Amino acid sequence: MSGEKKSEKINNKDSVHTETRSLLRARKLLKSKKPEFVRQESWRYKRVKSSWRKPKGIDSKMRIKKKGWPKSIQIGYRSPKKVRGFHPSGFKEIIIHNVDDLERVNSGNVVRIGGTVGMKKKLNIIMRAKELKIQIVNPRGVEEIEPSK
């Protein structure tokens, strides 16, 4: 009886991992089918940028979802809740800005260095992450530069 419970636990743990992987695949498929949401009339006027704004006009064809007009943002385009905010590798992504932030990262996470972090701090963060065996998602531009000793 106890042997059956152990196998159930192992299968349950494996199924959670496979469930996450299948949800990530589903998210990728959904994102590939998702239209590019553009602001109403942005293709018509140069002064109107394409960044999304909700259509609010009383006669707005986009607001009433008329055929032939661009799609509006809807809740159905969202990714599955369990994998929202995950990196495509399947790990939770944490943004860090200094070396001290690495201490709050556990093994089930990957790290993204903030965009405003300078080169000097990036080098320190990467060196510390290697010591802690933490994966960095965006080490680009730093690997070529060797720290001078």
Secondary structure, 3 states (H helix, E strand, C coil): CHHHHHHHHHHHHHHHHHHHHHHHHHHHHHHHHCCCCCCCCCCCCCCCCCCCCCCCCCCCCCCCCCCCCCCCCCHHHCCCHHHCCECCCCCEEEEECCHHHHHHCCCCEEEEECCCCCHHHHHHHHHHHHHHCCCECCCCCCCCCCCCC
